[in-house]
């Protein structure tokens, strides 16, 4: 993976652009989580810019999927359907992430119910859509297998890390609700919500690095053939 990462990248390729967008967004989410724990005001800006980068990555993936289908529409009906669900799920999820982070950044004086819709509810909706996207991508590469392990397949690592990160985002959103009642296991703990978001974003960094390394998979094959 490290060798594939350091190989020169073709920055005009959509898969490279989307991987970089998710990588930058994940790094900003990690930085935002750390600064939020430290009560630094800049965390809102970091989350806002990070969610915009997620949106850029999702839009790039959507365009990549559409272009692939237009080139080979006779051969990828089933996989296209799964890929489309995954990409649209991620794209819609990023829109909700943007709603949450931008409304928090603007700090608008709104009714409590409206603030909840634009904040915790939007974060939860985005996290669930990310989870649906992760499940769709897993189903696409599993070819009917419920559980499988391919330690030499970068796509597998990227897919599974995306799925795990999405689950953690859902848990973070759940912990972020202020119920006014002391629930067991810290289910309404703001600090736990931040730490889960931090962990999920760190896993998304790994996922983005796997995707970026996968962009040089053909170059790695050529190097092995030359040896």
TARAQUI-V95992 format. One record per residue. N is the residue number from 1. RES is the residue in one small letter. PHI is phi in whole degrees, 0 to 359 (NA if undefined). PSI is psi in whole degrees, -180 to 180 (none if undefined). OMEGA is omega as a letter, one per 40 degrees, with the letter a starting at -180 (* if undefined). Layout:
n:N res:RES phi:PHI psi:PSI omega:OMEGA
n:N res:RES phi:PHI psi:PSI omega:OMEGA
This chain:
n:1 res:x phi:NA psi:-44 omega:a
n:2 res:x phi:296 psi:-41 omega:i
n:3 res:x phi:296 psi:-39 omega:i
n:4 res:x phi:292 psi:-34 omega:a
n:5 res:x phi:293 psi:-38 omega:a
n:6 res:x phi:277 psi:-9 omega:i
n:7 res:x phi:295 psi:146 omega:i
n:8 res:x phi:302 psi:140 omega:a
n:9 res:x phi:254 psi:149 omega:i
n:10 res:x phi:270 psi:97 omega:a
n:11 res:x phi:290 psi:-9 omega:i
n:12 res:x phi:278 psi:-9 omega:i
n:13 res:x phi:281 psi:137 omega:a
n:14 res:x phi:296 psi:-36 omega:a
n:15 res:x phi:294 psi:-33 omega:i
n:16 res:x phi:290 psi:-43 omega:a
n:17 res:x phi:296 psi:-43 omega:a
n:18 res:x phi:292 psi:-39 omega:i
n:19 res:x phi:297 psi:-42 omega:i
n:20 res:x phi:293 psi:-38 omega:i
n:21 res:x phi:296 psi:-45 omega:i
n:22 res:x phi:293 psi:-36 omega:i
n:23 res:x phi:296 psi:-49 omega:i
n:24 res:x phi:296 psi:-42 omega:i
n:25 res:x phi:298 psi:-41 omega:i
n:26 res:x phi:293 psi:-41 omega:i
n:27 res:x phi:298 psi:-42 omega:i
n:28 res:x phi:294 psi:-35 omega:i
n:29 res:x phi:293 psi:-39 omega:i
n:30 res:x phi:296 psi:-47 omega:i
n:31 res:x phi:298 psi:-40 omega:i
n:32 res:x phi:296 psi:-41 omega:i
n:33 res:x phi:295 psi:-42 omega:i
n:34 res:x phi:296 psi:-45 omega:a
n:35 res:x phi:290 psi:-29 omega:i
n:36 res:x phi:291 psi:-40 omega:i
n:37 res:x phi:300 psi:-35 omega:a
n:38 res:x phi:273 psi:5 omega:i
n:39 res:x phi:59 psi:39 omega:i
n:40 res:x phi:264 psi:135 omega:a
n:41 res:x phi:297 psi:-23 omega:a
n:42 res:x phi:289 psi:-11 omega:a
n:43 res:x phi:299 psi:-33 omega:a
n:44 res:x phi:295 psi:-41 omega:i
n:45 res:x phi:293 psi:-41 omega:i
n:46 res:x phi:297 psi:-44 omega:i
n:47 res:x phi:294 psi:-39 omega:a
n:48 res:x phi:296 psi:-48 omega:i
n:49 res:x phi:294 psi:-38 omega:i
n:50 res:x phi:298 psi:-42 omega:i
n:51 res:x phi:292 psi:-33 omega:i
n:52 res:x phi:295 psi:-40 omega:i
n:53 res:x phi:296 psi:-37 omega:i
n:54 res:x phi:299 psi:-41 omega:i
n:55 res:x phi:295 psi:-42 omega:i
n:56 res:x phi:299 psi:-43 omega:i
n:57 res:x phi:297 psi:-42 omega:a
n:58 res:x phi:293 psi:-41 omega:i
n:59 res:x phi:296 psi:-39 omega:i
n:60 res:x phi:296 psi:-42 omega:i
n:61 res:x phi:297 psi:-40 omega:i
n:62 res:x phi:298 psi:-45 omega:i
n:63 res:x phi:295 psi:-37 omega:i
n:64 res:x phi:297 psi:-42 omega:i
n:65 res:x phi:294 psi:-43 omega:i
n:66 res:x phi:297 psi:-43 omega:i
n:67 res:x phi:296 psi:-40 omega:i
n:68 res:x phi:296 psi:-41 omega:i
n:69 res:x phi:294 psi:-39 omega:a
n:70 res:x phi:294 psi:-30 omega:i
n:71 res:x phi:282 psi:-35 omega:a
n:72 res:x phi:228 psi:43 omega:a
n:73 res:x phi:298 psi:-21 omega:a
n:74 res:x phi:282 psi:-15 omega:a
n:75 res:x phi:241 psi:-10 omega:a
n:76 res:x phi:232 psi:39 omega:a
n:77 res:x phi:299 psi:-49 omega:a
n:78 res:x phi:289 psi:-52 omega:a
n:79 res:x phi:296 psi:-33 omega:i
n:80 res:x phi:297 psi:-40 omega:a
n:81 res:x phi:298 psi:-45 omega:i
n:82 res:x phi:295 psi:-44 omega:i
n:83 res:x phi:297 psi:-39 omega:a
n:84 res:x phi:295 psi:-43 omega:i
n:85 res:x phi:300 psi:-44 omega:a
n:86 res:x phi:297 psi:-46 omega:a
n:87 res:x phi:290 psi:-44 omega:i
n:88 res:x phi:295 psi:-38 omega:i
n:89 res:x phi:300 psi:-45 omega:i
n:90 res:x phi:294 psi:-41 omega:a
n:91 res:x phi:296 psi:-47 omega:i
n:92 res:x phi:296 psi:-37 omega:i
n:93 res:x phi:299 psi:-42 omega:i
n:94 res:x phi:293 psi:-31 omega:i
n:95 res:x phi:297 psi:-42 omega:i
n:96 res:x phi:291 psi:-37 omega:i
n:97 res:x phi:298 psi:-41 omega:i
n:98 res:x phi:297 psi:-41 omega:i
n:99 res:x phi:300 psi:-45 omega:a
n:100 res:x phi:295 psi:-53 omega:a
n:101 res:x phi:290 psi:-39 omega:a
n:102 res:x phi:289 psi:-40 omega:i
n:103 res:x phi:295 psi:-37 omega:i
n:104 res:x phi:292 psi:-39 omega:i
n:105 res:x phi:293 psi:-40 omega:i
n:106 res:x phi:288 psi:-26 omega:i
n:107 res:x phi:53 psi:52 omega:a
n:108 res:x phi:287 psi:148 omega:i
n:109 res:x phi:273 psi:90 omega:a
n:110 res:x phi:239 psi:167 omega:i
n:111 res:x phi:297 psi:150 omega:a
n:112 res:x phi:306 psi:-42 omega:a
n:113 res:x phi:294 psi:-38 omega:i
n:114 res:x phi:293 psi:-41 omega:i
n:115 res:x phi:298 psi:-37 omega:i
n:116 res:x phi:291 psi:-38 omega:i
n:117 res:x phi:296 psi:-42 omega:a
n:118 res:x phi:278 psi:-15 omega:a
n:119 res:x phi:252 psi:-98 omega:a
n:120 res:x phi:303 psi:-41 omega:a
n:121 res:x phi:295 psi:-42 omega:i
n:122 res:x phi:294 psi:-39 omega:i
n:123 res:x phi:296 psi:-43 omega:i
n:124 res:x phi:295 psi:-44 omega:i
n:125 res:x phi:299 psi:-44 omega:i
n:126 res:x phi:298 psi:-41 omega:a
n:127 res:x phi:294 psi:-42 omega:i
n:128 res:x phi:296 psi:-41 omega:i
n:129 res:x phi:294 psi:-36 omega:i
n:130 res:x phi:298 psi:-41 omega:i
n:131 res:x phi:296 psi:-43 omega:i
n:132 res:x phi:299 psi:-42 omega:i
n:133 res:x phi:298 psi:-44 omega:i
n:134 res:x phi:297 psi:-41 omega:i
n:135 res:x phi:296 psi:-40 omega:i
n:136 res:x phi:295 psi:-43 omega:i
n:137 res:x phi:294 psi:-38 omega:i
n:138 res:x phi:296 psi:-44 omega:i
n:139 res:x phi:297 psi:-33 omega:a
n:140 res:x phi:293 psi:-41 omega:a
n:141 res:x phi:268 psi:-12 omega:a
n:142 res:x phi:280 psi:-25 omega:a
n:143 res:x phi:54 psi:47 omega:i
n:144 res:x phi:91 psi:-5 omega:a
n:145 res:x phi:271 psi:134 omega:i
n:146 res:x phi:286 psi:-50 omega:i
n:147 res:x phi:233 psi:129 omega:i
n:148 res:x phi:206 psi:158 omega:a
n:149 res:x phi:225 psi:122 omega:i
n:150 res:x phi:229 psi:85 omega:a
n:151 res:x phi:292 psi:-18 omega:i
n:152 res:x phi:260 psi:7 omega:a
n:153 res:x phi:253 psi:108 omega:a
n:154 res:x phi:299 psi:-34 omega:i
n:155 res:x phi:298 psi:-35 omega:i
n:156 res:x phi:294 psi:-47 omega:i
n:157 res:x phi:298 psi:-41 omega:i
n:158 res:x phi:296 psi:-44 omega:a
n:159 res:x phi:294 psi:-47 omega:a
n:160 res:x phi:293 psi:-40 omega:i
n:161 res:x phi:294 psi:-36 omega:i
n:162 res:x phi:297 psi:-41 omega:a
n:163 res:x phi:295 psi:-46 omega:i
n:164 res:x phi:296 psi:-44 omega:i
n:165 res:x phi:299 psi:-38 omega:i
n:166 res:x phi:295 psi:-40 omega:i
n:167 res:x phi:298 psi:-42 omega:a
n:168 res:x phi:292 psi:-35 omega:i
n:169 res:x phi:297 psi:-40 omega:i
n:170 res:x phi:298 psi:-44 omega:i
n:171 res:x phi:295 psi:-38 omega:i
n:172 res:x phi:298 psi:-43 omega:i
n:173 res:x phi:295 psi:-39 omega:i
n:174 res:x phi:296 psi:-43 omega:i
n:175 res:x phi:291 psi:-22 omega:a
n:176 res:x phi:282 psi:-9 omega:a
n:177 res:x phi:284 psi:133 omega:i
n:178 res:x phi:265 psi:98 omega:a
n:179 res:x phi:275 psi:-15 omega:a
n:180 res:x phi:78 psi:3 omega:a
n:181 res:x phi:233 psi:138 omega:i
n:182 res:x phi:285 psi:104 omega:a
n:183 res:x phi:267 psi:154 omega:i
n:184 res:x phi:292 psi:159 omega:i
n:185 res:x phi:63 psi:20 omega:i
n:186 res:x phi:62 psi:37 omega:a
n:187 res:x phi:289 psi:-8 omega:i
n:188 res:x phi:234 psi:37 omega:a
n:189 res:x phi:264 psi:120 omega:i
n:190 res:x phi:295 psi:-39 omega:i
n:191 res:x phi:296 psi:-43 omega:i
n:192 res:x phi:298 psi:-38 omega:i
n:193 res:x phi:299 psi:-44 omega:a
n:194 res:x phi:294 psi:-44 omega:a
n:195 res:x phi:294 psi:-37 omega:i
n:196 res:x phi:293 psi:-40 omega:i
n:197 res:x phi:297 psi:-41 omega:i
n:198 res:x phi:300 psi:-46 omega:a
n:199 res:x phi:295 psi:-45 omega:i
n:200 res:x phi:300 psi:-42 omega:a
n:201 res:x phi:292 psi:-37 omega:i
n:202 res:x phi:296 psi:-39 omega:i
n:203 res:x phi:294 psi:-36 omega:i
n:204 res:x phi:293 psi:-30 omega:i
n:205 res:x phi:298 psi:-46 omega:i
n:206 res:x phi:300 psi:-43 omega:i
n:207 res:x phi:301 psi:-43 omega:a
n:208 res:x phi:293 psi:-38 omega:i
n:209 res:x phi:294 psi:-39 omega:i
n:210 res:x phi:298 psi:-44 omega:i
n:211 res:x phi:295 psi:-39 omega:i
n:212 res:x phi:292 psi:-40 omega:i
n:213 res:x phi:295 psi:-37 omega:a
n:214 res:x phi:297 psi:-25 omega:i
n:215 res:x phi:295 psi:-20 omega:i
n:216 res:x phi:255 psi:19 omega:a
n:217 res:x phi:299 psi:-41 omega:i
n:218 res:x phi:295 psi:-39 omega:i
n:219 res:x phi:296 psi:-38 omega:i
n:220 res:x phi:295 psi:-39 omega:i
n:221 res:x phi:297 psi:-43 omega:i
n:222 res:x phi:297 psi:-39 omega:i
n:223 res:x phi:296 psi:-41 omega:i
n:224 res:x phi:293 psi:-36 omega:i
n:225 res:x phi:291 psi:-31 omega:a
n:226 res:x phi:284 psi:-21 omega:a
n:227 res:x phi:281 psi:none omega:*
